[in-house]
């Protein structure tokens, strides 16, 4: 499944740790937005890792699911690209 993960974290140290974790699961689309193509097990794993890093009183992380129909309706302007995992071919 394709997920958009965004965050708003005021603390520099926590924000850096969260961004490093997210880099292991997806591609940075904007400064605080990642595109992640991961299954539910990976998403749960990611949520648990992020939960350990954040301050729930200050930090905000959001997961937005995107199904195939949603992805077809995404509109990009400027240099934006929607990064999808490429299929692999065995020859």
QUIVENVEN-V781240 format. One line per field, one symbol per residue. burial: I if it has 9 or more other C-alpha atoms within 8 Angstrom, else O. Layout:
BEGIN
burial=???
END
This chain:
BEGIN
burial=IIIIIIIOIOOOOIIOIIIOIIIOIIIIIOOIIIIIIIOOOOIOOIOOIIOOIIOOOOIOOOOOOIOOOOOOOOOOOOOOOOOOOOOOOOO
END
